[in-house]
């Protein structure tokens, strides 16, 4: 029987350390796929957050201590009721942090299908909803297509949507760009011509620079987690090359050098 990843999130690693004083709340959108699962496991197991709120399409009991699903109606965050600040809501005395990811759910995980996952076009509305709900520090893990994003944009704002998010008043906004795997047609799909085209296109995946190749979800989660801890106020954009370099072993050094802390 396949183990559901959400049932073993807290089983991996030591028990979280409780810190003195008020701890921030955490709001997670897109806790699906291998990246979402790894990010949720890492952040909830760190002991840095008092409670974690995960956006979902429908209510369900996940059995995780300190984790609550927040059912949302529809796919337009502008129509959602606000997450009113209060004792049982993210805007607590310890502040609030948020994470947005776009990894689609794996269909063979029933609980992932019940979670809500945004698409990049929903970023401004979702970020505005989080800001209105008390989120002060926001990390967004953005996918990018290899070869389509100029080097200058990898380290800056790449769209008007991202520009709009920067104007929402977050104390700290972190944009983490990660490389997507090359999309190659299935070898046996669509007859001989598509198979030949897929074989020819597969050659180009070996021409992708090593620094732009996707890294393991655990490495992306570790990078984002450390950035949330260390980033000073302001807007910080991590290029795919920086995420890849941090995954090679010197996570602390790369993140500190990037953030100049």
C-alpha angles and dihedrals in degrees: 000000000000114000114233108236092222090061093057101040093108095036093070114085133353125320112280117263115241115225127211119250130026116328126207125255121238130220117194126193117186101022089166138105124031092302096049092048093049093046093050092046092051098044097043091046094051095077090223095113129067094207139355125219117198121194113234139177093226135012118264138156112251098178094226117137111236094013123107128179117226111207113217126196116232130337100283111091089193088071096049120105112252121263094243114217114247145116092295098039135080097261094077130147091275093056128240136266130192139202126198122192134172103205107135118235121263105243094218090063107080095197093051089057088057092055124088117243122188128218121224092257089063094056099101094047093044093048090049090052091050092048091051088051093058104269108152103171118042131185119193120191104207124193118216133194114244113247094013100081116071117228092248092057094047087071098036142039110308101189145019088253091062090045089054092052091054089059096056094089103250113166088222129012120188121190113191115191116202130183121249122223113259111266109233125176116253111267096235102035128110104004134284099314095053089045091053091046091049091050091050093047091048088069090069095060087073090055093062108111113253091238090059097048115110118265128215116283090238090059093049090049092050091049093050093045093053092045090055089053099045108028115114120218115295139054118312125185120194115202120217090251091059092050090049092048091051090052090060092075113278098087096152094046096048095046093046092048091048093049093038092230 
